[in-house]
């Protein structure tokens, strides 16, 4: 019995220092050599083992040498070539890496060559146009686009100005559309609207603009006060949703410039083409009053009063009058605008109204249950929370965490532990793992914990810090329970 215990302790201590390495080597070598014959796998394993070890120590040159030895045994074996390419890339041995790709199929070679050239493009901040074009070489057009954007966004991470200057200096025949959009958005941010229009014309000469691109051009036209061009764009036949957004922006700019008659003109145009929201009617009404257009003001007032009860409450809430919004919403039917009603009631913390409401939509019913469960939890009604959530078909991670907490508060520790396990399986987050470990301590005896901790140490995805903590706790438990653990009955809970 003492010998068995000593062996277990030795295994745990070794795992503190070697298990992550051994797990990585085992998983990696098994995967990379999965299609080799058993004898070839056996012969190449020592070289791969050393290569992975060297890689973990950032000793890429030595790792490369080991992989080449493995390739002498299994020539042109693609997984080995992929691994060699990866090491050469990390060692910045770009010429050798490109030579390695020659042994791969054409489609795969181009894909990896694109990655290689992308990496080469960011090795220096200042790269002449001649050097960059030479780097692109005879890559296919899509690969050239990827390399260009890789360098552009890398420069942008370092300096927006450097990225902009570099992209502007490039010839248009190698510049992808995304780079032109990037330049335009930078000019837009800098409020250089004429530059935006000029830059976007490069895409216009190639093809018709997308909604997003049309919005950028329209915004620049509005901000640069190009009224004729703006009118032509807004009254065109295409990009309906974009024109709606641009018209709203134009109206706001006109109001800021106190051009109320023009703003009202575009409100009337917007109403005819798209209709007005309650907020639009509010603003249009104020404009009509300011301009003394009483017939139009009366018309807008009538239309404004036709807004739904829930919309009126929403307007009050958005204007900062929460108490009035609560009073208005309490008189509204949840069937009028059910989705808006529930969202607003939740925003206003009207839990009692939400619980009493009725909905036909399954999604809203589900949301209603979750809101009620959180409210009951805060009131200390943990059994009610359990009744609601345990009977709900699908729970989000936050709701399942709430259920685990409710079980714990209700002294149902085994259920709490099982819920934390389910949460950790879905999230794979360390704080959920910590909650699971805490619930295990509360739900299991120390003898049962020994068995579960031993199983946990065999989980390869376990974070090293947590692995260390568990191993230390396990050593403490061994000292408290020196009997042979092989005699322990299988516990009520298993961690898989």
C-alpha positions as CSV (number, residue, x, y, z in Angstrom):
1,X,0.0,0.0,0.0
2,X,2.8,2.4,0.8
3,X,4.5,1.6,-2.5
4,X,1.3,2.3,-4.4
5,X,0.9,5.6,-2.6
6,X,4.5,6.5,-3.3
7,X,4.1,5.7,-7.0
8,X,1.0,8.0,-7.2
9,X,2.8,10.8,-5.5
10,X,5.8,10.5,-7.8
11,X,3.4,10.6,-10.9
12,X,1.7,13.7,-9.6
13,X,5.0,15.5,-8.9
14,X,6.3,14.6,-12.3
15,X,3.0,15.9,-13.9
16,X,3.6,19.3,-12.4
17,X,6.7,19.7,-14.5
18,X,6.3,17.5,-17.5
19,X,2.7,16.7,-18.3
20,X,2.0,19.8,-20.5
21,X,5.1,19.0,-22.6
22,X,4.3,15.3,-22.8
23,X,0.7,16.0,-23.7
24,X,1.8,18.4,-26.4
25,X,4.3,16.0,-27.9
26,X,2.0,13.1,-27.8
27,X,-0.9,14.9,-29.4
28,X,1.2,16.6,-32.0
29,X,3.3,13.6,-33.1
30,X,0.1,11.4,-33.2
31,X,-1.6,14.0,-35.5
32,X,1.3,14.8,-37.7
33,X,2.2,11.1,-38.3
34,X,-1.3,9.8,-38.4
35,X,-1.1,8.5,-42.0
36,X,2.4,7.0,-41.8
37,X,2.9,3.3,-41.5
38,X,3.6,2.0,-38.0
39,X,7.3,1.3,-38.7
40,X,7.9,4.7,-40.3
41,X,6.1,6.4,-37.4
42,X,8.3,4.6,-35.0
43,X,11.5,5.5,-36.9
44,X,10.6,9.2,-37.2
45,X,9.2,9.7,-33.7
46,X,12.5,10.5,-32.0
47,X,13.2,13.3,-34.5
48,X,9.7,14.8,-34.2
49,X,9.9,14.5,-30.4
50,X,13.1,16.6,-30.3
51,X,11.7,19.0,-32.9
52,X,8.6,19.8,-30.8
53,X,10.8,20.1,-27.8
54,X,13.1,22.6,-29.6
55,X,10.1,24.5,-30.9
56,X,8.7,25.0,-27.4
57,X,12.1,26.4,-26.4
58,X,12.1,28.8,-29.4
59,X,15.1,26.9,-30.8
60,X,13.8,26.8,-34.4
61,X,17.1,26.1,-36.2
62,X,17.6,22.9,-34.2
63,X,13.9,22.0,-34.7
64,X,14.3,22.4,-38.5
65,X,17.3,20.1,-38.5
66,X,15.3,17.4,-36.7
67,X,12.3,17.6,-39.1
68,X,14.7,17.3,-42.1
69,X,16.0,14.1,-40.6
70,X,12.5,12.8,-40.3
71,X,11.9,13.7,-44.0
72,X,15.0,11.6,-44.9
73,X,13.0,8.7,-43.6
74,X,9.6,9.8,-45.1
75,X,10.5,11.9,-48.2
76,X,7.9,14.5,-49.3
77,X,5.5,13.5,-46.5
78,X,3.2,16.5,-46.6
79,X,2.5,16.9,-42.8
80,X,6.2,17.0,-42.2
81,X,6.7,19.5,-45.0
82,X,3.9,21.7,-43.5
83,X,5.6,21.5,-40.1
84,X,9.0,22.3,-41.6
85,X,7.5,25.3,-43.5
86,X,6.0,26.5,-40.2
87,X,9.3,26.3,-38.4
88,X,11.2,28.0,-41.2
89,X,8.6,30.8,-41.2
90,X,9.1,31.3,-37.4
91,X,12.9,31.2,-37.9
92,X,12.5,33.8,-40.7
93,X,14.3,31.5,-43.1
94,X,12.1,32.7,-46.0
95,X,14.2,31.4,-48.9
96,X,14.3,27.9,-47.4
97,X,10.6,28.1,-46.7
98,X,9.8,28.9,-50.3
99,X,11.9,26.0,-51.4
100,X,10.0,23.7,-49.1
101,X,6.8,24.6,-50.8
102,X,7.9,23.4,-54.1
103,X,7.2,19.8,-53.1
104,X,3.5,20.6,-52.3
105,X,0.5,20.5,-54.7
106,X,-0.1,23.7,-56.7
107,X,-3.2,24.9,-54.8
108,X,-1.7,24.3,-51.4
109,X,1.6,25.8,-52.5
110,X,-0.1,29.1,-53.5
111,X,-2.0,29.3,-50.3
112,X,1.1,28.8,-48.1
113,X,3.2,31.0,-50.4
114,X,0.6,33.8,-49.9
115,X,1.1,33.4,-46.1
116,X,4.9,33.5,-46.6
117,X,4.9,36.6,-48.8
118,X,2.5,38.3,-46.3
119,X,4.9,37.6,-43.5
120,X,7.8,38.9,-45.6
121,X,5.9,42.1,-46.3
122,X,5.9,43.2,-42.7
123,X,9.5,42.6,-41.9
124,X,10.4,46.2,-42.3
125,X,8.4,49.4,-41.8
126,X,9.7,51.1,-44.9
127,X,9.5,49.1,-48.1
128,X,10.0,50.7,-51.5
129,X,7.3,50.3,-54.1
130,X,9.7,48.4,-56.3
131,X,10.5,46.0,-53.4
132,X,6.8,45.4,-52.7
133,X,5.9,44.8,-56.4
134,X,8.8,42.3,-56.6
135,X,7.6,40.6,-53.4
136,X,4.1,40.1,-55.0
137,X,5.9,38.5,-58.0
138,X,3.7,36.2,-60.1
139,X,1.2,35.5,-57.3
140,X,-2.5,35.1,-58.5
141,X,-4.6,38.3,-58.2
142,X,-6.4,37.1,-55.1
143,X,-3.1,36.2,-53.4
144,X,-1.7,39.7,-54.2
145,X,-4.8,41.2,-52.7
146,X,-4.3,39.3,-49.5
147,X,-0.6,40.3,-49.2
148,X,-1.4,43.9,-49.9
149,X,-4.1,44.0,-47.2
150,X,-1.9,42.1,-44.7
151,X,0.8,44.8,-45.0
152,X,-1.8,47.7,-45.0
153,X,-3.5,46.5,-41.8
154,X,-0.1,45.8,-40.2
155,X,1.0,49.3,-40.9
156,X,-2.3,50.6,-39.6
157,X,-1.7,48.9,-36.3
158,X,1.6,50.8,-36.1
159,X,0.5,54.1,-37.5
160,X,-2.6,55.2,-39.4
161,X,-0.6,57.9,-41.2
162,X,2.1,55.4,-42.3
163,X,-0.6,53.1,-43.6
164,X,-2.4,55.9,-45.5
165,X,0.8,57.3,-47.0
166,X,1.9,53.8,-48.1
167,X,-1.4,52.9,-49.7
168,X,-1.7,56.2,-51.5
169,X,1.7,55.7,-53.1
170,X,0.8,52.3,-54.6
171,X,-0.1,51.9,-58.2
172,X,-3.9,51.6,-58.8
173,X,-3.5,48.3,-60.7
174,X,-2.3,46.5,-57.6
175,X,-4.5,48.3,-55.1
176,X,-7.6,46.2,-54.0
177,X,-10.9,47.8,-53.4
178,X,-10.7,47.3,-49.6
179,X,-7.5,49.5,-49.6
180,X,-9.4,52.3,-51.4
181,X,-12.2,52.0,-48.8
182,X,-9.6,52.1,-46.0
183,X,-8.1,55.3,-47.4
184,X,-11.6,56.9,-47.8
185,X,-12.6,56.0,-44.2
186,X,-9.4,57.6,-42.9
187,X,-10.1,60.8,-44.9
188,X,-13.7,60.7,-43.6
189,X,-12.4,60.5,-40.0
190,X,-10.1,63.4,-40.7
191,X,-13.1,65.4,-42.2
192,X,-11.3,65.8,-45.5
193,X,-14.5,65.2,-47.5
194,X,-13.1,66.2,-50.9
195,X,-10.4,63.5,-50.6
196,X,-13.1,61.0,-49.7
197,X,-15.0,61.7,-52.9
198,X,-11.8,61.7,-55.0
199,X,-10.6,58.4,-53.5
200,X,-13.9,56.6,-54.0
201,X,-13.9,57.7,-57.6
202,X,-11.2,55.0,-58.1
203,X,-13.8,52.3,-57.3
204,X,-16.5,54.1,-59.3
205,X,-14.3,53.7,-62.4
206,X,-14.1,50.0,-61.8
207,X,-17.7,49.1,-61.0
208,X,-20.9,50.2,-59.4
209,X,-20.7,51.1,-55.7
210,X,-22.1,48.8,-52.9
211,X,-24.4,50.2,-50.2
212,X,-21.6,50.8,-47.8
213,X,-19.5,52.5,-50.5
214,X,-22.5,54.6,-51.6
215,X,-23.0,55.7,-47.9
216,X,-19.4,56.8,-47.6
217,X,-19.7,58.9,-50.8
218,X,-23.1,60.3,-49.8
219,X,-21.8,61.3,-46.3
220,X,-18.9,63.1,-47.9
221,X,-21.2,64.9,-50.2
222,X,-23.4,66.0,-47.4
223,X,-20.6,67.1,-45.2
224,X,-18.9,69.1,-48.0
225,X,-22.2,70.9,-48.7
226,X,-22.4,69.6,-52.3
227,X,-26.2,70.1,-52.5
228,X,-26.6,69.4,-56.2
229,X,-24.7,66.1,-56.1
230,X,-26.4,65.1,-52.8
231,X,-29.8,65.6,-54.3
232,X,-28.9,63.6,-57.4
233,X,-27.7,60.7,-55.2
234,X,-30.7,60.7,-52.9
235,X,-33.3,60.9,-55.8
236,X,-31.6,58.1,-57.7
237,X,-33.2,54.7,-58.2
238,X,-30.8,52.4,-56.2
239,X,-29.6,51.9,-52.6
240,X,-33.0,52.5,-50.8
241,X,-31.8,51.8,-47.3
242,X,-28.6,53.8,-47.8
243,X,-30.6,56.7,-49.1
244,X,-32.9,56.6,-46.0
245,X,-29.9,56.8,-43.7
246,X,-28.3,59.6,-45.7
247,X,-31.5,61.6,-45.8
248,X,-31.8,61.4,-42.0
249,X,-28.2,62.6,-41.8
250,X,-28.8,65.4,-44.2
251,X,-31.8,66.6,-42.2
252,X,-29.8,66.7,-39.0
253,X,-27.0,68.7,-40.7
254,X,-29.6,71.1,-42.1
255,X,-31.2,71.6,-38.7
256,X,-27.7,72.2,-37.2
257,X,-27.1,74.8,-39.9
258,X,-30.6,76.3,-39.1
259,X,-31.8,75.7,-42.6
260,X,-35.2,74.6,-41.3
261,X,-37.1,75.1,-44.6
262,X,-34.7,72.7,-46.4
263,X,-34.9,70.2,-43.5
264,X,-38.7,70.3,-43.7
265,X,-38.5,69.8,-47.4
266,X,-36.5,66.5,-46.9
267,X,-38.9,65.4,-44.2
268,X,-41.8,65.7,-46.6
269,X,-39.7,63.8,-49.3
270,X,-38.8,61.1,-46.7
271,X,-42.5,60.7,-45.7
272,X,-43.6,60.2,-49.3
273,X,-40.9,57.6,-50.1
274,X,-40.3,55.8,-46.8
275,X,-42.6,57.1,-44.1
276,X,-41.7,58.8,-40.8
277,X,-41.0,57.3,-37.4
278,X,-42.5,58.8,-34.2
279,X,-39.2,60.7,-33.6
280,X,-39.3,62.0,-37.2
281,X,-42.8,63.3,-36.7
282,X,-41.7,65.0,-33.5
283,X,-38.9,66.8,-35.2
284,X,-40.9,67.6,-38.3
285,X,-43.7,69.1,-36.1
286,X,-41.2,71.4,-34.3
287,X,-39.8,72.5,-37.7
288,X,-43.3,73.2,-39.0
289,X,-44.1,75.2,-35.9
290,X,-40.8,77.2,-36.1
291,X,-41.6,78.1,-39.8
292,X,-45.3,78.9,-39.0
293,X,-46.6,76.3,-41.3
294,X,-49.7,75.6,-39.3
295,X,-51.6,73.3,-41.6
296,X,-48.5,71.0,-41.9
297,X,-48.0,71.3,-38.1
298,X,-51.6,70.2,-37.5
299,X,-51.1,67.3,-39.9
300,X,-48.0,66.2,-38.1
301,X,-49.6,66.6,-34.7
302,X,-52.4,64.3,-35.8
303,X,-50.1,61.7,-37.2
304,X,-47.9,62.0,-34.1
305,X,-50.9,61.3,-31.8
306,X,-51.5,58.1,-33.8
307,X,-48.3,56.6,-32.4
308,X,-48.8,53.4,-30.4
309,X,-49.1,53.5,-26.6
310,X,-45.8,51.6,-26.3
311,X,-44.1,54.0,-28.7
312,X,-45.2,56.9,-26.6
313,X,-43.7,55.3,-23.5
314,X,-40.5,54.6,-25.5
315,X,-40.3,58.3,-26.5
316,X,-40.7,59.4,-22.8
317,X,-38.0,56.9,-21.8
318,X,-35.6,58.2,-24.5
319,X,-36.3,61.8,-23.4
320,X,-35.1,60.8,-19.9
321,X,-38.6,60.8,-18.2
322,X,-38.5,57.3,-16.8
323,X,-41.4,57.8,-14.4
324,X,-43.7,59.0,-17.1
325,X,-42.6,56.1,-19.3
326,X,-43.5,53.6,-16.5
327,X,-46.9,55.2,-16.1
328,X,-47.6,55.1,-19.9
329,X,-46.3,51.5,-20.3
330,X,-48.5,50.3,-17.4
331,X,-51.6,51.3,-19.4
332,X,-50.3,49.6,-22.6
333,X,-51.2,46.1,-23.8
334,X,-48.3,43.7,-24.2
335,X,-50.1,42.5,-27.4
336,X,-49.8,45.9,-29.1
337,X,-46.1,45.8,-29.8
338,X,-45.0,42.8,-27.8
339,X,-41.3,42.8,-28.6
340,X,-40.9,46.5,-27.9
341,X,-43.1,46.3,-24.8
342,X,-41.0,43.5,-23.2
343,X,-37.7,45.3,-24.1
344,X,-38.9,48.6,-22.6
345,X,-40.4,46.9,-19.5
346,X,-37.1,45.2,-18.9
347,X,-35.2,48.4,-19.4
348,X,-37.5,50.2,-16.9
349,X,-37.1,47.3,-14.4
350,X,-40.8,46.6,-14.3
351,X,-40.4,42.9,-13.3
352,X,-43.9,42.6,-11.7
353,X,-45.5,43.7,-15.0
354,X,-43.3,41.4,-17.0
355,X,-44.3,38.4,-14.8
356,X,-48.0,39.2,-15.3
357,X,-47.9,39.8,-19.0
358,X,-49.0,37.4,-21.7
359,X,-47.1,36.6,-24.9
360,X,-47.8,34.3,-27.9
361,X,-44.3,34.3,-29.4
362,X,-42.1,31.5,-28.0
363,X,-39.0,33.6,-28.1
364,X,-40.7,36.3,-25.9
365,X,-42.1,33.7,-23.6
366,X,-38.5,32.3,-23.1
367,X,-37.2,35.8,-22.4
368,X,-40.0,36.5,-20.0
369,X,-39.0,33.4,-18.0
370,X,-35.4,34.5,-17.8
371,X,-36.3,38.0,-16.6
372,X,-38.7,36.5,-13.9
373,X,-36.0,34.1,-12.8
374,X,-33.4,36.8,-12.3
375,X,-36.0,38.9,-10.3
376,X,-36.9,35.9,-8.1
377,X,-33.2,35.2,-7.5
378,X,-32.7,38.8,-6.2
379,X,-35.7,38.3,-4.0
380,X,-34.1,35.2,-2.5
381,X,-36.7,32.8,-4.0
382,X,-34.2,30.2,-5.1
383,X,-36.6,27.3,-5.4
384,X,-38.8,29.4,-7.7
385,X,-35.7,30.1,-9.9
386,X,-35.0,26.4,-10.0
387,X,-38.5,25.6,-11.0
388,X,-38.5,28.1,-13.8
389,X,-35.0,27.4,-15.3
390,X,-34.9,23.6,-14.9
391,X,-38.1,23.3,-17.0
392,X,-36.8,25.6,-19.8
393,X,-35.7,23.9,-22.9
394,X,-32.6,25.9,-23.8
395,X,-30.6,28.1,-21.4
396,X,-27.8,30.5,-22.3
397,X,-24.6,30.4,-20.3
398,X,-25.6,33.3,-18.1
399,X,-29.0,31.6,-17.3
400,X,-27.3,28.2,-16.6
401,X,-24.9,30.0,-14.2
402,X,-27.9,31.5,-12.5
403,X,-29.4,28.0,-12.1
404,X,-26.1,26.7,-10.6
405,X,-26.1,29.6,-8.1
406,X,-29.7,29.0,-7.2
407,X,-29.1,25.3,-6.6
408,X,-26.1,26.2,-4.3
409,X,-28.2,28.8,-2.4
410,X,-30.9,26.2,-2.0
411,X,-28.3,23.7,-0.6
412,X,-28.7,21.3,-3.5
413,X,-25.0,21.0,-3.9
414,X,-24.8,18.0,-6.3
415,X,-27.2,19.7,-8.7
416,X,-25.1,22.9,-8.5
417,X,-22.0,20.9,-9.3
418,X,-23.6,19.3,-12.3
419,X,-24.7,22.7,-13.7
420,X,-21.2,24.1,-13.3
421,X,-19.9,21.2,-15.2
422,X,-22.3,21.8,-18.0
423,X,-21.4,25.5,-18.0
424,X,-17.6,24.7,-18.2
425,X,-18.1,22.2,-21.0
426,X,-19.8,25.0,-23.1
427,X,-17.6,27.9,-22.2
428,X,-14.2,26.4,-21.5
429,X,-13.4,29.5,-19.4
430,X,-11.2,29.4,-16.4
431,X,-13.5,31.2,-14.1
432,X,-16.2,28.6,-14.8
433,X,-13.7,25.9,-14.0
434,X,-12.9,27.6,-10.7
435,X,-16.6,27.7,-9.9
436,X,-16.9,24.0,-10.7
437,X,-13.9,23.1,-8.5
438,X,-15.4,25.1,-5.6
439,X,-18.8,23.3,-6.1
440,X,-17.0,19.9,-6.1
441,X,-15.4,20.8,-2.7
442,X,-18.8,21.5,-1.3
443,X,-20.6,18.5,-2.8
444,X,-18.0,15.7,-2.5
445,X,-16.2,14.1,0.5
446,X,-12.4,14.4,0.6
447,X,-12.1,10.8,-0.3
448,X,-14.3,11.3,-3.4
449,X,-12.3,14.4,-4.3
450,X,-9.1,12.3,-4.5
451,X,-10.6,10.2,-7.2
452,X,-12.0,13.3,-9.1
453,X,-8.7,15.2,-8.8
454,X,-6.8,12.2,-10.2
455,X,-9.1,12.2,-13.2
456,X,-8.8,15.9,-13.7
457,X,-5.0,15.7,-13.9
458,X,-5.5,13.4,-17.0
459,X,-7.4,16.1,-18.9
460,X,-4.9,17.6,-21.4
461,X,-6.8,20.9,-21.8
462,X,-6.5,21.7,-18.1
463,X,-4.7,25.1,-17.6
464,X,-1.2,24.6,-16.1
465,X,-2.0,27.0,-13.2
466,X,-5.1,25.0,-12.3
467,X,-3.2,21.7,-12.8
468,X,-0.6,22.9,-10.3
469,X,-3.3,23.9,-7.7
470,X,-5.1,20.6,-8.0
471,X,-1.9,18.6,-7.7
472,X,-0.9,20.4,-4.6
473,X,-4.4,19.9,-3.0
474,X,-4.3,16.3,-4.0
475,X,-0.9,15.8,-2.2
476,X,-2.6,17.3,0.9
477,X,-5.5,15.0,0.6
478,X,-3.2,12.0,0.3
479,X,-1.5,13.0,3.5
480,X,-4.9,13.2,5.3
481,X,-6.2,9.9,3.8
482,X,-3.2,7.6,3.6
483,X,-5.4,4.5,2.8
484,X,-5.2,2.8,-0.6
485,X,-7.4,4.8,-2.9
486,X,-8.1,1.8,-5.1
487,X,-10.6,0.7,-2.4
488,X,-12.6,3.9,-2.8
489,X,-16.1,3.4,-4.2
490,X,-16.9,5.2,-7.4
491,X,-18.3,8.6,-6.3
492,X,-21.6,10.1,-7.2
493,X,-20.0,12.4,-9.8
494,X,-17.7,11.9,-12.7
495,X,-15.7,14.6,-14.5
496,X,-15.2,13.6,-18.1
